[in-house]
Amino acid sequence: MPTAPDKSPAPGDWTPTSWQARPAAQQPVYPDPEALHRVLGQLARLPPLVTSWEIENLKLQLAEATRGERFLLQGGDCSESFDDCESAAIASKLKILLQMSLVLVQGGKRRVTRIGRFAGQYAKPRSTDTETQNGVTLPSYRGDMINCAGFTPEDRVANPDLLLRAYERSGLTINFIRSLIEGGFADLHHPEYWGLGFVANSPHAVEYTRMVESIGESLRFMETLTGSVMADINRVDFYTSHEGLHLYYEQVQTRQVPRRPGWYNLSTHFPWVGDRTRALDGAHIEYFRGISNPIGVKVGPSITPDALVALAERLNPQNEPGRLTFIHRFGADRVEKCLPPLAEAIRRSGQQVLWCCDPMHGNTETTKSGIKTRRFEKILGELETSCRVLKACGTHLGGVHFELTGDNVTECIGGASGVTEADLSRDYRSTLDPRLNYEQAMEMALLLARLLAQNR
């Protein structure tokens, strides 16, 4: 296992609790602070969910992506549900990400790092603190680790016991994913087993089948040539991520480990800061600047070039490759204007960052009937424009960040499957943001692979 250089971004004045002296946005208000501290004490004694060597290995892979030698595929639910912590749902999300990475490796001709947006994505920022229905106003639903989606006072109160349930569900999810991967779920000797049933009816069935056959033929050729079975090909590296929103939850799982300097957030491999919580002097940036994990920052239209450079310098003062990923989310109509000055400012500053496109959040819209959705062509359009703009600025698109599911939902409009606005009510399951369904996700991967091949 390769090891990264012994670098710790944490300066001497940083501690896992130093964020508490800064203004903290998007934090729940608990009516019983003593109950919260009791739960935090329990969480602090529980074992970590991930390891420092997994984190360091991911950082090395993200450094390769920063140099253009890899590509980052990050995806999963907008917000996980405790009810979805069951084997079929977890396996389908893992399978669609593996399938997409298979397409990107074959079409884009580079290695892919897979990061699941799950095993911890139980909290969500909200635009307003309250929600009103039929004249009744209650606190907003902030994710299953904070309160419940039902619209009653009991549901919407912040309950610290849910933090323990989030930890347990995260641990169960990670354990099942590791078991699947170690058991050969990702075996490239049999990529045909990765099918999700839709392939036979998809407009891209022939292209996908050709890719699968080509991978199998290439593997058999190499094994015939070398006279040995490539045993290591039966598994892949897979990492987890979530937005590090609930700072008390992140704090109690931030620990030092033997024989490594610094502090690690051991609740996930790759935590990120949201666009609503990235204030330079705020609590989230204060917390994130001190942990040794590779980290991401969501970047929206309101950011200025100077502010972006200041964030890079604050979060990655040693300019360590693989440490910092900017996940930009502007919208198809604004990326042409917003992205170039930011990319140019980072290039001039000499900061080594990985540019990752989140084409989902900037393209959210609400239909006349009040349903939140996203259009396939706008998601693809933002990817295409980002790739072109970054190349013109002397850098490259190094990753993508999708909200998707392996289920046959109808939440996003368009794609070859032809989901229309009228179809949205047929199988809309998300309690928060709309996701690509499995067929739309696979089509997006095929089109993205073509885009990467054209820009090599």
Backbone hydrogen bonds in HBPLUS format (Angstrom, degrees):
<---DONOR---> <-ACCEPTOR-->    atom                        ^
c    i                          cat <-CA-CA->   ^        H-A-AA   ^      H-
h    n   atom  resd res      DA  || num        DHA   H-A  angle D-A-AA Bond
n    s   type  num  typ     dist DA aas  dist angle  dist       angle   num
A0007-LYS N   A0005-PRO O   2.86 MM   2  5.74 114.0  2.31 116.0  99.0     1
A0014-TRP N   A0011-PRO O   3.13 MM   3  5.64 166.5  2.14 121.8 123.5     2
A0018-SER N   A0015-THR O   3.11 MM   3  5.17 163.1  2.14 109.7 114.9     3
A0020-GLN N   A0017-THR O   3.01 MM   3  5.80 161.4  2.04 123.9 128.8     4
A0021-ALA N   A0018-SER O   3.29 MM   3  5.98 171.2  2.30 118.3 120.9     5
A0022-ARG N   A0019-TRP O   2.95 MM   3  5.46 165.4  1.97 121.9 125.0     6
A0283-ALA N   A0023-PRO O   2.95 MM 260  5.53 156.7  2.01 144.0 140.5     7
A0035-ALA N   A0032-ASP O   3.05 MM   3  5.47 126.7  2.35 108.9 121.7     8
A0036-LEU N   A0032-ASP O   3.27 MM   4  6.70 152.7  2.35 148.7 156.6     9
A0037-HIS N   A0033-PRO O   3.04 MM   4  6.37 161.8  2.07 153.6 156.9    10
A0038-ARG N   A0034-GLU O   2.99 MM   4  6.21 148.0  2.09 143.2 152.1    11
A0039-VAL N   A0035-ALA O   3.09 MM   4  6.35 159.1  2.14 148.7 152.9    12
A0040-LEU N   A0036-LEU O   2.91 MM   4  6.19 161.4  1.95 154.5 160.3    13
A0041-GLY N   A0037-HIS O   2.98 MM   4  6.08 150.4  2.07 140.2 147.5    14
A0042-GLN N   A0038-ARG O   3.21 MM   4  6.56 147.7  2.32 140.5 148.5    15
A0042-GLN N   A0039-VAL O   3.05 MM   3  5.10 118.2  2.45  95.9 111.0    16
A0043-LEU N   A0039-VAL O   2.93 MM   4  6.27 161.5  1.97 155.8 160.8    17
A0044-ALA N   A0040-LEU O   2.95 MM   4  6.11 151.8  2.03 147.3 154.5    18
A0045-ARG N   A0042-GLN O   3.15 MM   3  5.45 143.8  2.28 104.5 114.4    19
A0046-LEU N   A0043-LEU O   3.17 MM   3  5.27 150.2  2.26 102.9 111.7    20
A0049-LEU N   A0266-LEU O   2.91 MM 217  5.87 145.8  2.02 158.7 168.5    21
A0050-VAL N   A0266-LEU O   3.18 MM 216  5.23 146.4  2.30 134.9 136.6    22
A0055-ILE N   A0051-THR O   3.15 MM   4  6.47 157.1  2.21 145.4 151.9    23
A0056-GLU N   A0052-SER O   2.90 MM   4  6.17 158.8  1.94 149.8 154.9    24
A0057-ASN N   A0053-TRP O   3.01 MM   4  6.07 150.3  2.10 137.0 144.9    25
A0058-LEU N   A0054-GLU O   3.00 MM   4  6.26 154.6  2.06 147.7 154.2    26
A0059-LYS N   A0055-ILE O   3.01 MM   4  6.32 153.3  2.09 145.8 153.4    27
A0060-LEU N   A0056-GLU O   3.09 MM   4  6.40 150.1  2.19 143.8 150.7    28
A0061-GLN N   A0057-ASN O   3.09 MM   4  6.43 154.0  2.16 145.3 152.2    29
A0062-LEU N   A0058-LEU O   2.87 MM   4  6.17 155.6  1.93 155.6 162.5    30
A0063-ALA N   A0059-LYS O   2.94 MM   4  6.17 140.2  2.10 140.0 150.8    31
A0064-GLU N   A0060-LEU O   3.12 MM   4  6.47 146.5  2.23 141.3 149.7    32
A0065-ALA N   A0061-GLN O   3.00 MM   4  6.39 147.9  2.11 141.9 151.2    33
A0066-THR N   A0062-LEU O   2.91 MM   4  6.15 145.3  2.03 139.7 149.0    34
A0067-ARG N   A0063-ALA O   3.17 MM   4  6.49 137.6  2.36 137.4 147.8    35
A0067-ARG N   A0064-GLU O   3.14 MM   3  5.11 127.6  2.42  93.3 106.8    36
A0069-GLU N   A0064-GLU O   2.81 MM   5  5.10 152.2  1.89 157.7 148.5    37
A0068-GLY N   A0065-ALA O   3.01 MM   3  4.90 156.6  2.07 100.3 107.5    38
A0071-PHE N   A0111-ARG O   2.89 MM  40  6.32 132.1  2.12 144.6 159.4    39
A0113-THR N   A0071-PHE O   2.85 MM  42  6.16 158.8  1.90 153.2 160.0    40
A0072-LEU N   A0398-GLY O   2.90 MM 326  6.20 163.0  1.93 140.6 146.3    41
A0400-VAL N   A0072-LEU O   2.91 MM 328  6.25 148.1  2.01 152.1 158.7    42
A0073-LEU N   A0113-THR O   2.89 MM  40  6.04 175.9  1.89 171.0 170.0    43
A0115-ILE N   A0073-LEU O   2.93 MM  42  6.25 163.6  1.96 158.2 158.9    44
A0074-GLN N   A0400-VAL O   2.99 MM 326  6.09 156.0  2.05 151.9 159.1    45
A0402-PHE N   A0074-GLN O   2.84 MM 328  6.29 156.9  1.89 158.9 158.8    46
A0075-GLY N   A0115-ILE O   3.10 MM  40  6.69 149.5  2.20 158.7 168.1    47
A0117-ARG N   A0075-GLY O   2.65 MM  42  5.11 166.2  1.67 130.3 129.7    48
A0076-GLY N   A0402-PHE O   3.27 MM 326  6.70 136.2  2.47 135.6 147.2    49
A0404-LEU N   A0076-GLY O   2.88 MM 328  5.10 146.7  1.99 120.6 130.1    50
A0080-GLU N   A0121-GLN O   2.62 MM  41  5.42 158.7  1.67 155.8 159.8    51
A0084-ASP N   A0081-SER O   3.05 MM   3  5.32 144.3  2.18 105.2 115.2    52
A0085-CYS N   A0082-PHE O   3.17 MM   3  5.54 163.9  2.20 114.2 116.3    53
A0086-GLU N   A0084-ASP O   2.85 MM   2  5.51 132.4  2.07 106.0  91.3    54
A0090-ILE N   A0086-GLU O   3.14 MM   4  6.32 167.7  2.16 162.8 166.7    55
A0091-ALA N   A0087-SER O   2.91 MM   4  5.97 168.3  1.92 155.7 159.4    56
A0092-SER N   A0088-ALA O   2.96 MM   4  6.05 155.1  2.02 145.5 152.0    57
A0093-LYS N   A0089-ALA O   3.18 MM   4  6.37 155.2  2.24 144.2 149.9    58
A0094-LEU N   A0090-ILE O   3.01 MM   4  6.25 163.5  2.04 153.2 158.1    59
A0095-LYS N   A0091-ALA O   2.82 MM   4  5.92 156.1  1.88 145.9 153.3    60
A0096-ILE N   A0092-SER O   3.03 MM   4  6.18 159.1  2.07 144.6 148.8    61
A0097-LEU N   A0093-LYS O   3.23 MM   4  6.40 158.7  2.28 145.2 150.4    62
A0098-LEU N   A0094-LEU O   2.96 MM   4  6.19 155.9  2.01 149.7 156.9    63
A0099-GLN N   A0095-LYS O   2.82 MM   4  6.01 159.0  1.86 150.6 156.8    64
A0100-MET N   A0096-ILE O   2.89 MM   4  6.05 162.3  1.93 144.8 149.6    65
A0101-SER N   A0097-LEU O   2.94 MM   4  6.08 157.5  1.99 143.7 150.1    66
A0102-LEU N   A0098-LEU O   2.92 MM   4  6.12 148.3  2.02 144.8 153.6    67
A0103-VAL N   A0099-GLN O   3.12 MM   4  6.48 156.5  2.18 151.3 156.2    68
A0104-LEU N   A0100-MET O   2.98 MM   4  6.28 157.2  2.03 149.1 155.7    69
A0105-VAL N   A0101-SER O   2.84 MM   4  6.00 159.7  1.88 151.9 156.7    70
A0106-GLN N   A0102-LEU O   3.08 MM   4  6.21 168.8  2.09 148.3 151.6    71
A0107-GLY N   A0103-VAL O   2.79 MM   4  5.83 165.1  1.81 150.9 156.1    72
A0108-GLY N   A0104-LEU O   2.66 MM   4  5.10 146.4  1.77 129.5 141.4    73
A0109-LYS N   A0105-VAL O   2.99 MM   4  5.21 131.8  2.23 124.9 132.8    74
A0239-TYR N   A0114-ARG O   3.08 MM 125  6.31 160.3  2.12 149.2 155.2    75
A0116-GLY N   A0239-TYR O   2.71 MM 123  6.13 161.7  1.75 161.3 155.6    76
A0241-SER N   A0116-GLY O   2.84 MM 125  6.00 126.1  2.13 170.8 168.3    77
A0122-TYR N   A0120-GLY O   2.87 MM   2  5.52 139.1  2.03 102.2  90.7    78
A0145-MET N   A0122-TYR O   3.19 MM  23  5.34 174.2  2.19 140.5 138.7    79
A0124-LYS N   A0142-ARG O   2.93 MM  18  5.19 157.2  1.98 130.7 131.8    80
A0140-SER N   A0129-ASP O   2.87 MM  11  5.48 160.1  1.91 129.9 128.6    81
A0131-GLU N   A0138-LEU O   2.73 MM   7  5.47 157.4  1.78 164.3 172.1    82
A0138-LEU N   A0131-GLU O   2.88 MM   7  5.47 161.5  1.91 158.0 160.5    83
A0133-GLN N   A0136-VAL O   2.80 MM   3  5.22 153.8  1.87 151.3 154.8    84
A0136-VAL N   A0133-GLN O   2.85 MM   3  5.22 164.4  1.88 118.5 123.5    85
A0146-ILE N   A0143-GLY O   2.96 MM   3  5.65 163.5  1.99 122.8 128.2    86
A0147-ASN N   A0143-GLY O   3.06 MM   4  6.17 163.1  2.09 168.3 170.1    87
A0159-ASN N   A0146-ILE O   2.99 MM  13  5.95 159.3  2.03 167.7 171.6    88
A0148-CYS N   A0155-ASP O   2.84 MM   7  4.78 169.7  1.85 146.4 144.7    89
A0156-ARG N   A0152-THR O   3.07 MM   4  6.28 160.9  2.10 159.3 164.0    90
A0162-LEU N   A0159-ASN O   3.09 MM   3  5.82 158.7  2.14 120.7 126.5    91
A0163-LEU N   A0160-PRO O   2.96 MM   3  5.53 154.5  2.02 115.3 122.6    92
A0164-LEU N   A0161-ASP O   3.19 MM   3  5.50 128.9  2.47 102.4 113.5    93
A0165-ARG N   A0161-ASP O   3.39 MM   4  6.83 153.2  2.47 141.0 148.1    94
A0166-ALA N   A0162-LEU O   2.88 MM   4  6.13 150.2  1.97 144.3 152.4    95
A0167-TYR N   A0163-LEU O   3.02 MM   4  6.30 157.6  2.07 146.1 151.4    96
A0168-GLU N   A0164-LEU O   2.96 MM   4  6.20 163.7  1.98 149.4 153.9    97
A0169-ARG N   A0165-ARG O   2.85 MM   4  6.02 165.4  1.87 152.1 155.9    98
A0170-SER N   A0166-ALA O   2.89 MM   4  6.00 154.0  1.96 144.8 152.6    99
A0171-GLY N   A0167-TYR O   2.91 MM   4  6.15 160.2  1.94 151.3 156.5   100
A0172-LEU N   A0168-GLU O   2.94 MM   4  6.20 157.0  1.99 150.4 156.5   101
A0173-THR N   A0169-ARG O   2.96 MM   4  6.11 156.5  2.02 145.5 151.8   102
A0174-ILE N   A0170-SER O   2.93 MM   4  6.17 169.8  1.94 157.7 159.6   103
A0175-ASN N   A0171-GLY O   2.99 MM   4  6.05 161.6  2.02 145.7 151.3   104
A0176-PHE N   A0172-LEU O   3.06 MM   4  6.21 157.5  2.11 144.5 150.0   105
A0177-ILE N   A0173-THR O   2.97 MM   4  6.21 161.5  2.01 153.3 158.6   106
A0178-ARG N   A0174-ILE O   2.93 MM   4  6.13 166.0  1.95 154.7 158.2   107
A0179-SER N   A0175-ASN O   3.00 MM   4  6.18 154.0  2.07 142.9 150.4   108
A0180-LEU N   A0176-PHE O   2.92 MM   4  6.17 157.8  1.97 150.4 155.9   109
A0181-ILE N   A0177-ILE O   2.99 MM   4  6.23 168.0  2.00 155.5 158.1   110
A0182-GLU N   A0178-ARG O   2.87 MM   4  5.95 168.8  1.89 152.0 155.8   111
A0183-GLY N   A0179-SER O   2.92 MM   4  5.85 136.4  2.12 137.1 148.5   112
A0185-PHE N   A0180-LEU O   2.90 MM   5  5.20 157.7  1.95 158.9 153.7   113
A0184-GLY N   A0181-ILE O   3.17 MM   3  5.44 166.1  2.19 110.9 113.4   114
A0187-ASP N   A0184-GLY O   3.04 MM   3  4.98 157.9  2.09 117.5 115.0   115
A0190-HIS N   A0187-ASP O   3.17 MM   3  5.86 159.8  2.21 114.0 119.3   116
A0188-LEU N   A0233-ILE O   3.40 MM  45  6.04 174.5  2.40 137.4 139.0   117
A0193-TYR N   A0190-HIS O   3.07 MM   3  5.83 163.7  2.09 120.8 125.3   118
A0194-TRP N   A0191-PRO O   2.98 MM   3  5.45 161.9  2.01 113.7 119.7   119
A0201-ASN N   A0198-PHE O   2.91 MM   3  5.59 141.4  2.06 121.0 131.1   120
A0202-SER N   A0199-VAL O   3.23 MM   3  5.06 155.3  2.29  99.7 107.1   121
A0205-ALA N   A0202-SER O   3.07 MM   3  5.05 156.4  2.12 115.3 113.7   122
A0208-TYR N   A0204-HIS O   2.95 MM   4  6.13 164.9  1.97 159.0 163.6   123
A0209-THR N   A0205-ALA O   2.87 MM   4  5.98 166.4  1.88 152.5 156.7   124
A0210-ARG N   A0206-VAL O   2.93 MM   4  6.08 155.6  1.99 147.2 154.0   125
A0211-MET N   A0207-GLU O   3.08 MM   4  6.33 152.5  2.16 143.6 150.5   126
A0212-VAL N   A0208-TYR O   2.98 MM   4  6.31 161.8  2.01 155.3 159.9   127
A0213-GLU N   A0209-THR O   2.94 MM   4  6.15 166.0  1.96 153.5 157.0   128
A0214-SER N   A0210-ARG O   2.95 MM   4  6.07 153.6  2.02 143.7 151.2   129
A0215-ILE N   A0211-MET O   3.00 MM   4  6.29 155.3  2.06 152.4 157.9   130
A0216-GLY N   A0212-VAL O   3.13 MM   4  6.41 167.1  2.15 152.7 155.6   131
A0217-GLU N   A0213-GLU O   2.91 MM   4  6.11 158.9  1.96 149.6 155.8   132
A0218-SER N   A0214-SER O   2.91 MM   4  6.06 158.4  1.95 146.7 152.6   133
A0219-LEU N   A0215-ILE O   3.01 MM   4  6.20 159.5  2.05 152.0 157.1   134
A0220-ARG N   A0216-GLY O   3.04 MM   4  6.24 163.6  2.07 148.7 153.0   135
A0221-PHE N   A0217-GLU O   2.93 MM   4  6.09 152.0  2.01 146.2 154.3   136
A0222-MET N   A0218-SER O   3.03 MM   4  6.28 160.9  2.07 148.7 152.7   137
A0223-GLU N   A0219-LEU O   3.02 MM   4  6.27 159.2  2.07 150.9 156.6   138
A0224-THR N   A0220-ARG O   2.93 MM   4  6.07 149.0  2.03 142.7 151.1   139
A0225-LEU N   A0221-PHE O   2.87 MM   4  6.07 154.5  1.94 147.8 155.5   140
A0226-THR N   A0222-MET O   2.94 MM   4  6.12 156.2  2.00 147.5 153.1   141
A0227-GLY N   A0223-GLU O   2.80 MM   4  5.54 131.6  2.04 132.5 144.9   142
A0231-ALA N   A0229-VAL O   2.96 MM   2  5.64 121.4  2.32 111.3  94.7   143
A0233-ILE N   A0230-MET O   3.17 MM   3  5.82 161.7  2.21 116.3 122.0   144
A0234-ASN N   A0231-ALA O   3.22 MM   3  6.06 167.3  2.24 125.1 126.1   145
A0270-PHE N   A0240-THR O   3.16 MM  30  6.39 148.4  2.27 148.0 156.9   146
A0272-TRP N   A0242-HIS O   3.18 MM  30  6.46 145.8  2.30 136.6 141.8   147
A0245-LEU N   A0243-GLU O   2.84 MM   2  5.44 134.0  2.05 106.9  92.5   148
A0244-GLY N   A0272-TRP O   2.88 MM  28  5.68 154.0  1.95 146.6 155.0   149
A0250-GLU N   A0246-HIS O   3.11 MM   4  6.47 157.2  2.17 151.5 158.6   150
A0251-GLN N   A0247-LEU O   2.83 MM   4  5.87 157.0  1.89 146.2 153.2   151
A0252-VAL N   A0248-TYR O   3.19 MM   4  6.36 162.6  2.22 151.9 153.1   152
A0253-GLN N   A0250-GLU O   3.24 MM   3  5.51 146.2  2.36 104.2 113.8   153
A0254-THR N   A0251-GLN O   3.09 MM   3  5.21 159.5  2.13 114.7 114.6   154
A0266-LEU N   A0253-GLN O   2.93 MM  13  5.70 161.7  1.96 160.0 157.0   155
A0255-ARG N   A0264-TYR O   2.84 MM   9  5.43 151.1  1.92 154.7 151.7   156
A0264-TYR N   A0255-ARG O   2.86 MM   9  5.43 171.1  1.87 149.1 150.7   157
A0292-SER N   A0263-TRP O   2.70 MM  29  5.78 153.1  1.77 164.0 173.6   158
A0296-GLY N   A0271-PRO O   3.20 MM  25  6.55 152.0  2.28 137.3 144.0   159
A0273-VAL N   A0296-GLY O   2.83 MM  23  6.19 153.6  1.90 139.8 144.3   160
A0298-LYS N   A0273-VAL O   2.82 MM  25  6.11 169.0  1.83 168.5 171.6   161
A0277-THR N   A0274-GLY O   3.17 MM   3  5.35 153.0  2.25 103.7 111.6   162
A0282-GLY N   A0279-ALA O   2.95 MM   3  4.96 163.8  1.97 111.3 115.0   163
A0286-GLU N   A0282-GLY O   3.21 MM   4  6.38 155.5  2.27 145.0 152.4   164
A0287-TYR N   A0283-ALA O   2.92 MM   4  6.17 155.9  1.98 148.4 154.3   165
A0288-PHE N   A0284-HIS O   2.89 MM   4  6.10 174.5  1.89 156.4 157.8   166
A0289-ARG N   A0285-ILE O   2.98 MM   4  5.92 147.6  2.09 145.6 152.0   167
A0290-GLY N   A0287-TYR O   3.23 MM   3  5.91 156.9  2.28 116.3 122.4   168
A0295-ILE N   A0323-ARG O   2.83 MM  28  6.13 168.9  1.84 162.7 160.1   169
A0325-THR N   A0295-ILE O   2.95 MM  30  6.27 144.4  2.08 150.5 159.5   170
A0297-VAL N   A0325-THR O   2.88 MM  28  6.36 141.5  2.03 159.6 171.8   171
A0327-ILE N   A0297-VAL O   2.84 MM  30  5.79 164.3  1.86 141.5 146.6   172
A0299-VAL N   A0327-ILE O   2.90 MM  28  5.91 156.1  1.95 139.4 139.7   173
A0329-ARG N   A0299-VAL O   2.85 MM  30  5.96 160.1  1.89 166.6 163.1   174
A0303-ILE N   A0300-GLY O   3.28 MM   3  6.11 171.5  2.29 127.2 129.5   175
A0308-LEU N   A0304-THR O   2.94 MM   4  6.20 153.3  2.01 155.8 163.7   176
A0309-VAL N   A0305-PRO O   3.02 MM   4  6.29 163.7  2.05 154.8 158.1   177
A0310-ALA N   A0306-ASP O   2.96 MM   4  6.16 156.6  2.01 145.5 152.6   178
A0311-LEU N   A0307-ALA O   2.95 MM   4  6.18 150.0  2.04 142.9 150.6   179
A0312-ALA N   A0308-LEU O   2.98 MM   4  6.31 158.6  2.03 149.3 154.9   180
A0313-GLU N   A0309-VAL O   2.93 MM   4  6.20 159.6  1.97 152.6 157.9   181
A0314-ARG N   A0310-ALA O   2.91 MM   4  6.06 151.3  2.00 144.8 152.9   182
A0315-LEU N   A0311-LEU O   2.86 MM   4  5.95 163.8  1.89 155.1 159.0   183
A0316-ASN N   A0312-ALA O   2.84 MM   4  5.59 142.5  1.98 141.7 150.7   184
A0319-ASN N   A0316-ASN O   2.88 MM   3  5.21 161.3  1.91 116.3 121.8   185
A0323-ARG N   A0320-GLU O   3.21 MM   3  5.66 160.9  2.25 133.3 135.6   186
A0354-LEU N   A0324-LEU O   3.13 MM  30  6.53 157.2  2.18 144.5 151.6   187
A0326-PHE N   A0354-LEU O   2.89 MM  28  6.15 150.3  1.98 157.0 166.4   188
A0356-CYS N   A0326-PHE O   2.95 MM  30  6.03 169.0  1.96 160.9 158.0   189
A0328-HIS N   A0356-CYS O   2.86 MM  28  6.33 134.4  2.07 158.3 169.6   190
A0358-ASP N   A0328-HIS O   2.87 MM  30  5.73 174.9  1.87 154.6 155.2   191
A0334-ARG N   A0331-GLY O   3.06 MM   3  5.45 152.3  2.14 111.5 119.8   192
A0335-VAL N   A0331-GLY O   3.04 MM   4  5.93 138.8  2.22 165.1 173.8   193
A0337-LYS N   A0334-ARG O   3.10 MM   3  5.46 133.4  2.33 107.0 118.7   194
A0338-CYS N   A0334-ARG O   2.91 MM   4  6.03 168.6  1.92 162.5 166.4   195
A0339-LEU N   A0335-VAL O   3.06 MM   4  5.46 164.0  2.09 137.2 142.4   196
A0342-LEU N   A0339-LEU O   3.12 MM   3  5.36 122.7  2.46 107.2 121.8   197
A0343-ALA N   A0339-LEU O   2.97 MM   4  6.16 167.2  1.99 166.7 170.8   198
A0344-GLU N   A0340-PRO O   2.93 MM   4  6.05 161.2  1.97 156.0 161.3   199
A0345-ALA N   A0341-PRO O   3.05 MM   4  6.07 152.9  2.12 134.5 141.7   200
A0346-ILE N   A0342-LEU O   3.05 MM   4  6.30 160.7  2.09 152.0 156.4   201
A0347-ARG N   A0343-ALA O   2.97 MM   4  6.15 156.1  2.03 143.9 151.1   202
A0348-ARG N   A0344-GLU O   2.92 MM   4  6.15 162.2  1.95 151.9 156.0   203
A0349-SER N   A0345-ALA O   3.02 MM   4  6.18 146.0  2.14 140.9 150.4   204
A0350-GLY N   A0346-ILE O   3.17 MM   4  6.33 127.1  2.46 140.6 152.5   205
A0350-GLY N   A0347-ARG O   3.21 MM   3  5.32 143.4  2.35  99.3 109.5   206
A0398-GLY N   A0355-TRP O   2.79 MM  43  5.37 150.1  1.88 153.3 163.3   207
A0357-CYS N   A0399-GLY O   2.94 MM  42  6.26 155.8  2.00 141.3 134.4   208
A0401-HIS N   A0357-CYS O   2.90 MM  44  6.00 144.3  2.03 149.1 144.0   209
A0363-ASN N   A0360-MET O   3.09 MM   3  5.56 154.8  2.15 113.0 120.9   210
A0365-GLU N   A0373-THR O   2.89 MM   8  5.51 163.9  1.92 161.0 164.5   211
A0373-THR N   A0365-GLU O   2.79 MM   8  5.51 161.0  1.82 160.5 164.6   212
A0367-THR N   A0371-ILE O   2.90 MM   4  5.26 165.5  1.92 142.9 143.9   213
A0370-GLY N   A0367-THR O   2.89 MM   3  5.18 162.1  1.92 112.6 116.7   214
A0413-ILE N   A0374-ARG O   2.80 MM  39  6.09 145.6  1.92 154.5 164.6   215
A0378-LYS N   A0375-ARG O   3.07 MM   3  5.44 129.2  2.34 106.5 119.4   216
A0379-ILE N   A0375-ARG O   3.10 MM   4  6.45 156.5  2.16 155.3 162.5   217
A0376-PHE N   A0413-ILE O   2.76 MM  37  6.01 165.1  1.78 172.2 177.6   218
A0380-LEU N   A0376-PHE O   2.99 MM   4  6.26 168.0  2.00 158.7 161.2   219
A0381-GLY N   A0377-GLU O   2.87 MM   4  5.88 147.2  1.97 131.3 141.6   220
A0382-GLU N   A0378-LYS O   2.97 MM   4  6.16 153.6  2.04 146.8 151.2   221
A0383-LEU N   A0379-ILE O   3.28 MM   4  6.58 155.6  2.34 143.8 150.1   222
A0384-GLU N   A0380-LEU O   2.95 MM   4  6.24 164.4  1.98 156.8 160.7   223
A0385-THR N   A0381-GLY O   2.98 MM   4  6.13 166.7  2.00 150.4 154.0   224
A0386-SER N   A0382-GLU O   2.93 MM   4  5.95 160.7  1.97 144.7 150.7   225
A0387-CYS N   A0383-LEU O   3.01 MM   4  6.16 162.4  2.04 151.4 155.7   226
A0388-ARG N   A0384-GLU O   3.15 MM   4  6.37 161.7  2.19 146.9 151.5   227
A0389-VAL N   A0385-THR O   2.85 MM   4  5.99 168.6  1.86 158.4 161.7   228
A0390-LEU N   A0386-SER O   2.97 MM   4  6.00 172.2  1.98 152.8 155.3   229
A0391-LYS N   A0387-CYS O   3.21 MM   4  6.25 155.5  2.27 140.4 147.1   230
A0392-ALA N   A0388-ARG O   3.06 MM   4  6.28 154.9  2.12 146.5 153.4   231
A0393-CYS N   A0389-VAL O   3.03 MM   4  6.32 132.5  2.26 141.4 154.8   232
A0393-CYS N   A0390-LEU O   3.13 MM   3  4.97 129.8  2.39  90.8 104.5   233
A0395-THR N   A0390-LEU O   2.92 MM   5  5.29 160.8  1.96 158.6 152.7   234
A0394-GLY N   A0391-LYS O   3.13 MM   3  5.26 161.8  2.16 108.3 111.3   235
A0436-LEU N   A0403-GLU O   3.04 MM  33  6.45 163.6  2.07 144.7 142.1   236
A0405-THR N   A0436-LEU O   3.01 MM  31  6.35 141.0  2.17 166.4 176.6   237
A0410-THR N   A0427-ASP O   2.85 MM  17  5.16 162.8  1.88 129.1 131.2   238
A0414-GLY N   A0419-VAL O   2.82 MM   5  5.02 160.7  1.86 134.2 140.7   239
A0418-GLY N   A0415-GLY O   2.97 MM   3  5.60 159.4  2.01 116.9 123.6   240
A0423-ASP N   A0420-THR O   2.97 MM   3  5.14 137.6  2.15 100.4 112.8   241
A0424-LEU N   A0421-GLU O   3.29 MM   3  5.52 154.4  2.36 105.0 112.0   242
A0426-ARG N   A0423-ASP O   2.86 MM   3  5.37 158.8  1.91 119.7 126.9   243
A0441-ALA N   A0437-ASN O   2.86 MM   4  6.02 158.7  1.90 159.0 166.0   244
A0442-MET N   A0438-TYR O   2.98 MM   4  6.15 157.5  2.03 144.8 150.1   245
A0443-GLU N   A0439-GLU O   3.00 MM   4  6.20 161.3  2.04 147.7 152.9   246
A0444-MET N   A0440-GLN O   2.88 MM   4  6.05 154.9  1.94 144.9 152.3   247
A0445-ALA N   A0441-ALA O   2.95 MM   4  6.22 151.1  2.03 144.9 152.5   248
A0446-LEU N   A0442-MET O   3.04 MM   4  6.34 157.1  2.09 150.1 155.4   249
A0447-LEU N   A0443-GLU O   3.01 MM   4  6.29 163.3  2.04 153.1 157.1   250
A0448-LEU N   A0444-MET O   2.82 MM   4  5.95 152.9  1.90 147.4 155.8   251
A0449-ALA N   A0445-ALA O   2.87 MM   4  6.00 154.0  1.94 146.8 153.5   252
A0450-ARG N   A0446-LEU O   3.20 MM   4  6.50 153.7  2.27 142.7 148.8   253
A0451-LEU N   A0447-LEU O   3.06 MM   4  6.32 155.3  2.12 142.0 148.9   254
A0452-LEU N   A0448-LEU O   2.86 MM   4  6.16 158.6  1.91 155.8 160.7   255
A0453-ALA N   A0449-ALA O   2.97 MM   4  6.15 156.8  2.03 145.6 152.2   256
A0454-GLN N   A0450-ARG O   2.98 MM   4  6.23 149.9  2.08 148.3 156.0   257
A0455-ASN N   A0451-LEU O   3.20 MM   4  6.41 132.3  2.44 137.9 149.8   258
A0455-ASN N   A0452-LEU O   3.15 MM   3  5.16 133.5  2.38  95.2 107.8   259
